[in-house]
Amino acid sequence: MGDTRYVFAECIKQLMNHQSLDKITVTDIVEMSGKTRQTFYRYFRDKYDLVNWYFEVLADKSFYQIGNSEEIQLIGVCTDICVISNAIILKSAFPEVPIKVIEKCCAGVSPESHQTALKAMKACQIIVKD
C-alpha cells in the first residue's frame, strides 16, 4: 500500500465499519492513517472526494476484469427491460467479449415481449442460449 490515497481509503473503510460516513471527519481519517491533514488535502477536497475516488478505482478494476473475461453470461427477471439494457451496454463496452443471455433464466412482461427482446439481442450479436 505505497500509494497514500489507498492508505486513506483503507482508513475510511475501517471507520465506516463503526460509524456512518456523515459522522466521520477528515481528522478521524488522518489520525488513523498517521498522515497529516495537508497530505490528505493534497489528494482530496474532502471525505466525499475520497469515497468517490475509491469507487472509481473499484469500478475501473471491475471493468478491467470483465473485459478480460472469456464471456459474460446474463440472466434476469425482465428480459425486455433490464436484461436487454444490460446486454447492450456490456456489448458496447466490451465488443470482443461474447455476451450470452440464458433464455430459460429470464422472463418478460409478457411472452411476446420476452421473445421480441431475445430477437433484438440476437440482432445485436448477443448470444441467446436455451
Backbone as a printed PyTorch tensor [residue, N CA C, xyz], in Angstrom:
tensor([[[  0.8300,  -1.1930,   0.0000],
         [  0.0000,   0.0000,   0.0000],
         [  0.8670,   1.2450,   0.0000]],

        [[  1.7220,   1.3770,  -0.9800],
         [  2.6060,   2.5160,  -1.0410],
         [  1.9110,   3.8220,  -1.3840]],

        [[  0.8160,   3.7500,  -2.1040],
         [  0.1010,   4.9540,  -2.5150],
         [ -0.6970,   5.5060,  -1.3340]],

        [[ -0.4150,   6.7310,  -0.9810],
         [ -1.0580,   7.3790,   0.1690],
         [ -2.5800,   7.3980,   0.0410]],

        [[ -3.0670,   7.5390,  -1.1800],
         [ -4.5320,   7.5570,  -1.3730],
         [ -5.1720,   6.2570,  -0.8830]],

        [[ -4.5040,   5.1400,  -1.1240],
         [ -5.0310,   3.8580,  -0.6660],
         [ -5.0000,   3.7490,   0.8570]],

        [[ -4.0110,   4.3600,   1.4690],
         [ -3.9440,   4.3820,   2.9350],
         [ -5.1870,   5.0880,   3.4720]],

        [[ -5.5110,   6.2460,   2.9020],
         [ -6.7090,   6.9740,   3.3300],
         [ -7.9760,   6.1600,   3.0550]],

        [[ -8.0280,   5.4790,   1.9130],
         [ -9.2040,   4.6630,   1.5700],
         [ -9.3900,   3.5330,   2.5840]],

        [[ -8.2950,   2.8780,   2.9490],
         [ -8.3910,   1.8060,   3.9480],
         [ -8.8820,   2.3460,   5.2840]],

        [[ -8.3970,   3.5180,   5.6580],
         [ -8.8170,   4.1090,   6.9300],
         [-10.2980,   4.4360,   6.9330]],

        [[-10.7860,   5.0340,   5.8640],
         [-12.2120,   5.3890,   5.8500],
         [-13.0710,   4.1230,   5.8150]],

        [[-12.5990,   3.0800,   5.1370],
         [-13.3440,   1.8110,   5.1400],
         [-13.4310,   1.2500,   6.5550]],

        [[-12.3170,   1.2810,   7.2770],
         [-12.3270,   0.7760,   8.6550],
         [-13.2280,   1.6270,   9.5480]],

        [[-13.1560,   2.9290,   9.3840],
         [-14.0010,   3.8190,  10.1910],
         [-15.4790,   3.5850,   9.9040]],

        [[-15.8030,   3.2910,   8.6460],
         [-17.2100,   3.0690,   8.2740],
         [-17.7560,   1.7610,   8.8420]],

        [[-16.8850,   0.8930,   9.3100],
         [-17.3540,  -0.3170,   9.9950],
         [-17.9590,   0.0130,  11.3570]],

        [[-17.6420,   1.2030,  11.8720],
         [-18.0820,   1.5670,  13.2160],
         [-19.0100,   2.7690,  13.2700]],

        [[-19.0100,   3.5790,  12.2030],
         [-19.8840,   4.7540,  12.1910],
         [-20.2160,   5.1400,  10.7530]],

        [[-21.2770,   5.8880,  10.5910],
         [-21.7040,   6.2930,   9.2540],
         [-20.7740,   7.3610,   8.6930]],

        [[-20.7690,   7.4740,   7.3850],
         [-19.8790,   8.4130,   6.7060],
         [-20.0950,   9.8480,   7.1800]],

        [[-21.3350,  10.2220,   7.4130],
         [-21.5930,  11.6020,   7.8250],
         [-20.9980,  11.9320,   9.1920]],

        [[-20.7080,  10.9410,  10.0040],
         [-20.1090,  11.1650,  11.3310],
         [-18.5730,  11.1630,  11.2950]],

        [[-17.9960,  10.6460,  10.2130],
         [-16.5410,  10.5570,  10.0950],
         [-15.9930,  11.9160,   9.6680]],

        [[-14.8930,  12.3350,  10.2880],
         [-14.2610,  13.5980,   9.9290],
         [-12.9120,  13.3370,   9.2600]],

        [[-12.4200,  14.3470,   8.5840],
         [-11.0830,  14.2490,   7.9920],
         [-10.0570,  14.0290,   9.1020]],

        [[-10.2760,  14.6360,  10.2410],
         [ -9.3780,  14.4320,  11.3880],
         [ -9.3320,  12.9560,  11.7740]],

        [[-10.4910,  12.2870,  11.8020],
         [-10.5230,  10.8480,  12.1070],
         [ -9.6710,  10.0630,  11.1100]],

        [[ -9.8070,  10.4170,   9.8360],
         [ -9.0940,   9.6940,   8.7780],
         [ -7.5880,   9.8940,   8.9070]],

        [[ -7.1710,  11.1430,   9.0860],
         [ -5.7250,  11.3950,   9.1420],
         [ -5.1020,  10.8470,  10.4230]],

        [[ -5.8410,  10.8820,  11.5280],
         [ -5.3030,  10.3060,  12.7650],
         [ -5.0830,   8.8110,  12.6100]],

        [[ -6.0500,   8.1320,  12.0170],
         [ -5.9060,   6.6890,  11.8310],
         [ -4.7730,   6.3680,  10.8460]],

        [[ -4.6120,   7.2080,   9.8430],
         [ -3.6060,   6.9460,   8.8030],
         [ -2.1860,   7.2780,   9.2400]],

        [[ -2.0630,   8.1620,  10.2360],
         [ -0.7430,   8.6200,  10.6340],
         [ -0.1860,   9.6780,   9.6850]],

        [[ -1.0290,  10.1500,   8.7770],
         [ -0.6340,  11.1980,   7.8290],
         [ -1.1410,  12.5440,   8.3380]],

        [[ -0.7910,  13.5990,   7.6430],
         [ -1.2290,  14.9370,   8.0460],
         [ -2.4500,  15.3720,   7.2410]],

        [[ -3.1400,  16.3750,   7.7510],
         [ -4.2770,  16.9560,   7.0230],
         [ -3.7980,  17.5200,   5.6840]],

        [[ -2.5990,  18.1270,   5.6970],
         [ -2.0440,  18.6910,   4.4700],
         [ -1.8820,  17.6020,   3.4050]],

        [[ -1.4240,  16.4410,   3.8250],
         [ -1.2810,  15.3260,   2.8880],
         [ -2.6460,  14.8920,   2.3720]],

        [[ -3.6250,  14.8150,   3.2580],
         [ -4.9780,  14.4440,   2.8270],
         [ -5.4680,  15.4120,   1.7610]],

        [[ -5.3560,  16.7110,   2.0260],
         [ -5.8800,  17.7170,   1.1060],
         [ -5.0400,  17.8670,  -0.1640]],

        [[ -3.8570,  17.3000,  -0.1760],
         [ -3.0650,  17.2560,  -1.4140],
         [ -3.7660,  16.3570,  -2.4430]],

        [[ -4.4600,  15.3340,  -1.9450],
         [ -5.1040,  14.3650,  -2.8260],
         [ -6.6130,  14.5510,  -2.9610]],

        [[ -7.2730,  15.0120,  -1.9070],
         [ -8.7350,  15.0440,  -1.8870],
         [ -9.2540,  16.3770,  -1.3620]],

        [[-10.4160,  16.8050,  -1.8910],
         [-11.0630,  18.0330,  -1.4160],
         [-11.7270,  17.8190,  -0.0620]],

        [[-12.3010,  16.6130,   0.1120],
         [-12.9980,  16.2800,   1.3520],
         [-13.1810,  14.7640,   1.4060]],

        [[-13.8680,  14.2870,   2.4320],
         [-14.0400,  12.8350,   2.5850],
         [-14.8840,  12.2370,   1.4510]],

        [[-15.7930,  13.0230,   0.9080],
         [-16.6310,  12.5350,  -0.1870],
         [-15.8170,  12.3660,  -1.4630]],

        [[-14.8630,  13.2470,  -1.6680],
         [-13.9640,  13.1250,  -2.8100],
         [-13.1450,  11.8420,  -2.6870]],

        [[-12.7030,  11.5120,  -1.4770],
         [-12.0020,  10.2540,  -1.2180],
         [-12.8790,   9.0570,  -1.5590]],

        [[-14.1180,   9.0770,  -1.0940],
         [-15.0370,   7.9700,  -1.3610],
         [-15.2860,   7.8430,  -2.8630]],

        [[-15.5190,   8.9510,  -3.5420],
         [-15.7480,   8.9150,  -4.9900],
         [-14.5270,   8.3810,  -5.7290]],

        [[-13.3440,   8.8150,  -5.3250],
         [-12.1240,   8.3210,  -5.9570],
         [-12.0190,   6.8020,  -5.7930]],

        [[-12.2950,   6.3130,  -4.5890],
         [-12.1640,   4.8800,  -4.3550],
         [-13.2140,   4.0770,  -5.1310]],

        [[-14.4220,   4.5940,  -5.2430],
         [-15.4350,   3.9200,  -6.0620],
         [-14.9870,   3.8460,  -7.5210]],

        [[-14.3760,   4.9180,  -8.0140],
         [-13.8620,   4.9000,  -9.3920],
         [-12.7790,   3.8410,  -9.5530]],

        [[-11.8950,   3.7260,  -8.5820],
         [-10.8460,   2.7060,  -8.6230],
         [-11.4730,   1.3130,  -8.6880]],

        [[-12.4700,   1.0710,  -7.8400],
         [-13.1270,  -0.2390,  -7.8260],
         [-13.8730,  -0.5100,  -9.1260]],

        [[-14.5380,   0.5150,  -9.6570],
         [-15.2610,   0.3480, -10.9190],
         [-14.2920,   0.0480, -12.0580]],

        [[-13.1870,   0.7750, -12.1140],
         [-12.1870,   0.5130, -13.1520],
         [-11.6510,  -0.9050, -13.0510]],

        [[-11.3890,  -1.3430, -11.8360],
         [-10.8870,  -2.7050, -11.6230],
         [-11.9220,  -3.7320, -12.0920]],

        [[-13.1790,  -3.4890, -11.7730],
         [-14.2520,  -4.4030, -12.1850],
         [-14.3690,  -4.4570, -13.7060]],

        [[-14.3420,  -3.2790, -14.3520],
         [-14.4410,  -3.2630, -15.8140],
         [-13.2370,  -3.9260, -16.4610]],

        [[-12.0720,  -3.7580, -15.8710],
         [-10.8880,  -4.4300, -16.3890],
         [-11.0610,  -5.9470, -16.3130]],

        [[-11.5670,  -6.4300, -15.1720],
         [-11.7730,  -7.8650, -15.0020],
         [-12.8320,  -8.3860, -15.9720]],

        [[-13.9090,  -7.6180, -16.1490],
         [-14.9520,  -8.0280, -17.0970],
         [-14.3750,  -8.0910, -18.5030]],

        [[-13.6010,  -7.0770, -18.8760],
         [-13.0160,  -7.0240, -20.2140],
         [-12.0600,  -8.1590, -20.4980]],

        [[-11.4990,  -8.7510, -19.4710],
         [-10.5870,  -9.8810, -19.6400],
         [-11.2940, -11.2220, -19.5150]],

        [[-12.5980, -11.2050, -19.4230],
         [-13.3650, -12.4440, -19.2930],
         [-13.4630, -13.1390, -20.6430]],

        [[-13.6040, -14.4650, -20.5890],
         [-13.8070, -15.2260, -21.8170],
         [-15.2080, -15.0080, -22.3550]],

        [[-16.1620, -14.7910, -21.4480],
         [-17.5400, -14.4960, -21.8310],
         [-18.2620, -13.9100, -20.6320]],

        [[-19.3820, -13.2640, -20.9130],
         [-20.2290, -12.7190, -19.8610],
         [-21.6140, -13.3220, -20.0590]],

        [[-22.1500, -13.9400, -19.0010],
         [-23.4870, -14.5230, -19.0750],
         [-24.4500, -13.6850, -18.2540]],

        [[-25.6310, -13.4830, -18.8180],
         [-26.6620, -12.7090, -18.1390],
         [-27.9230, -13.5370, -17.9340]],

        [[-28.5380, -13.3270, -16.7950],
         [-29.8800, -13.8390, -16.5280],
         [-30.6360, -12.6860, -15.8670]],

        [[-31.9440, -12.7810, -15.8300],
         [-32.6720, -11.7040, -15.1820],
         [-34.1630, -11.9080, -15.2220]],

        [[-34.8370, -11.1140, -14.4450],
         [-36.2830, -11.2360, -14.3290],
         [-36.9870, -10.6300, -15.5290]],

        [[-36.5270,  -9.5070, -15.9830],
         [-37.2660,  -8.7680, -17.0090],
         [-36.4330,  -8.6490, -18.2870]],

        [[-36.5780,  -9.6310, -19.1690],
         [-35.8100,  -9.6840, -20.4060],
         [-35.9740,  -8.4190, -21.2300]],

        [[-37.1900,  -7.9010, -21.2790],
         [-37.4970,  -6.7930, -22.1820],
         [-37.1830,  -5.4210, -21.6030]],

        [[-36.6090,  -5.3720, -20.4170],
         [-36.1920,  -4.0810, -19.8450],
         [-34.7400,  -4.2020, -19.3760]],

        [[-34.5320,  -4.8390, -18.2380],
         [-33.1940,  -4.8780, -17.6160],
         [-32.1930,  -5.7120, -18.4030]],

        [[-32.5700,  -6.9160, -18.7820],
         [-31.6060,  -7.8200, -19.4140],
         [-31.1300,  -7.2510, -20.7450]],

        [[-32.0470,  -6.8060, -21.5660],
         [-31.6420,  -6.2580, -22.8680],
         [-30.7980,  -4.9930, -22.6910]],

        [[-31.1640,  -4.1450, -21.7400],
         [-30.3850,  -2.9200, -21.4930],
         [-28.9660,  -3.2690, -21.0650]],

        [[-28.8470,  -4.1530, -20.0900],
         [-27.5190,  -4.5430, -19.6020],
         [-26.6970,  -5.2350, -20.6900]],

        [[-27.3420,  -6.0840, -21.4670],
         [-26.6320,  -6.7970, -22.5300],
         [-26.0820,  -5.8280, -23.5680]],

        [[-26.8570,  -4.8470, -23.9500],
         [-26.4050,  -3.8830, -24.9660],
         [-25.3060,  -2.9750, -24.3980]],

        [[-25.4450,  -2.5580, -23.1500],
         [-24.3940,  -1.7500, -22.5220],
         [-23.0870,  -2.5470, -22.4700]],

        [[-23.1600,  -3.7960, -22.0280],
         [-21.9600,  -4.6250, -21.9560],
         [-21.3590,  -4.8760, -23.3360]],

        [[-22.1970,  -5.1020, -24.3240],
         [-21.7110,  -5.3540, -25.6840],
         [-21.0050,  -4.1240, -26.2300]],

        [[-21.5320,  -2.9380, -25.9430],
         [-20.8720,  -1.7260, -26.4350],
         [-19.5740,  -1.4530, -25.6710]],

        [[-19.5200,  -1.8020, -24.3950],
         [-18.3070,  -1.5870, -23.6020],
         [-17.2320,  -2.6290, -23.9080]],

        [[-17.6560,  -3.8540, -24.2100],
         [-16.7290,  -4.9630, -24.4440],
         [-17.1000,  -5.6830, -25.7340]],

        [[-16.8800,  -5.0580, -26.8850],
         [-17.3480,  -5.6410, -28.1500],
         [-16.7110,  -6.9800, -28.5070]],

        [[-15.5240,  -7.2560, -27.9890],
         [-14.8370,  -8.5070, -28.3200],
         [-15.1840,  -9.6580, -27.3770]],

        [[-15.8420,  -9.3570, -26.2660],
         [-16.1970, -10.3940, -25.2960],
         [-17.5960, -10.9230, -25.6390]],

        [[-17.7250, -12.2520, -25.8060],
         [-19.0590, -12.7950, -26.0830],
         [-20.0180, -12.5380, -24.9200]],

        [[-21.1700, -11.9800, -25.2290],
         [-22.2170, -11.7400, -24.2440],
         [-23.2910, -12.7880, -24.4910]],

        [[-23.6210, -13.5590, -23.4430],
         [-24.6160, -14.6270, -23.5830],
         [-25.7560, -14.3920, -22.6110]],

        [[-26.9650, -14.5500, -23.1170],
         [-28.1680, -14.4590, -22.2930],
         [-28.7620, -15.8600, -22.2140]],

        [[-29.0270, -16.3160, -21.0110],
         [-29.6160, -17.6410, -20.8060],
         [-31.1330, -17.4800, -20.8390]],

        [[-31.7320, -17.8760, -21.9470],
         [-33.1570, -17.6400, -22.2020],
         [-34.0640, -18.2120, -21.1210]],

        [[-33.7810, -19.4240, -20.6640],
         [-34.6490, -20.0820, -19.6880],
         [-34.5490, -19.4710, -18.2890]],

        [[-33.5710, -18.6050, -18.0800],
         [-33.4010, -17.9520, -16.7780],
         [-33.8960, -16.5070, -16.8100]],

        [[-34.6850, -16.1880, -17.8200],
         [-35.2240, -14.8370, -17.9690],
         [-36.7190, -14.9310, -18.2460]],

        [[-37.4030, -13.8390, -18.0260],
         [-38.8220, -13.7450, -18.3590],
         [-39.1250, -12.3020, -18.6980]],

        [[-40.1140, -12.0990, -19.5470],
         [-40.5020, -10.7480, -19.9130],
         [-41.8160, -10.3690, -19.2690]],

        [[-42.2190,  -9.1510, -19.5390],
         [-43.5160,  -8.6870, -19.0530],
         [-44.6220,  -9.5740, -19.6240]],

        [[-44.4380,  -9.9860, -20.8600],
         [-45.3460, -10.9500, -21.4980],
         [-44.4790, -11.9010, -22.3240]],

        [[-45.0110, -13.0640, -22.6990],
         [-44.2300, -13.9800, -23.5370],
         [-43.8060, -13.3360, -24.8600]],

        [[-44.6800, -12.4920, -25.3980],
         [-44.3720, -11.8300, -26.6700],
         [-43.2180, -10.8330, -26.5100]],

        [[-43.2600, -10.0350, -25.4470],
         [-42.1930,  -9.0480, -25.2520],
         [-40.8650,  -9.7420, -24.9220]],

        [[-40.9410, -10.8650, -24.2470],
         [-39.7460, -11.6710, -23.9650],
         [-39.0960, -12.1050, -25.2730]],

        [[-39.8840, -12.6630, -26.1670],
         [-39.3650, -13.1310, -27.4620],
         [-38.8400, -11.9760, -28.3090]],

        [[-39.5310, -10.8480, -28.2730],
         [-39.0880,  -9.6770, -29.0260],
         [-37.7350,  -9.1970, -28.5290]],

        [[-37.5610,  -9.1760, -27.2140],
         [-36.2770,  -8.7570, -26.6330],
         [-35.1680,  -9.7290, -27.0190]],

        [[-35.4570, -11.0220, -26.9930],
         [-34.4500, -12.0110, -27.3810],
         [-34.0360, -11.8320, -28.8390]],

        [[-35.0090, -11.5830, -29.7130],
         [-34.7020, -11.3550, -31.1330],
         [-33.8530, -10.0910, -31.3070]],

        [[-34.1810,  -9.0610, -30.5740],
         [-33.4190,  -7.8100, -30.6710],
         [-31.9860,  -8.0290, -30.2110]],

        [[-31.8080,  -8.7960, -29.1490],
         [-30.4490,  -9.0660, -28.6670],
         [-29.6510,  -9.8690, -29.6900]],

        [[-30.3010, -10.8470, -30.2950],
         [-29.6080, -11.6310, -31.3440],
         [-29.1640, -10.7320, -32.4790]],

        [[-29.9980,  -9.7610, -32.8290],
         [-29.6520,  -8.8250, -33.9070],
         [-28.4530,  -7.9540, -33.5310]],

        [[-28.1900,  -7.8140, -32.2390],
         [-27.0590,  -7.0150, -31.7560],
         [-25.8370,  -7.8830, -31.4290]],

        [[-25.8110,  -9.0820, -31.9840],
         [-24.7000, -10.0260, -31.8100],
         [-24.5190, -10.4620, -30.3670]],

        [[-25.6440, -10.5740, -29.6650],
         [-25.6450, -11.1260, -28.3170],
         [-26.1500, -12.5470, -28.4420]],

        [[-25.4360, -13.4940, -27.8670],
         [-25.7700, -14.8980, -27.9800],
         [-26.8900, -15.2310, -27.0090]],

        [[-27.9480, -15.8550, -27.5330],
         [-29.0700, -16.2830, -26.6850],
         [-29.0240, -17.7930, -26.6190]],

        [[-28.8420, -18.3160, -25.3940],
         [-28.7480, -19.7720, -25.1850],
         [-30.0420, -20.2670, -24.5700]],

        [[-30.4080, -21.5030, -24.9230],
         [-31.6130, -22.1260, -24.3290],
         [-31.4390, -22.3870, -22.8610]]])
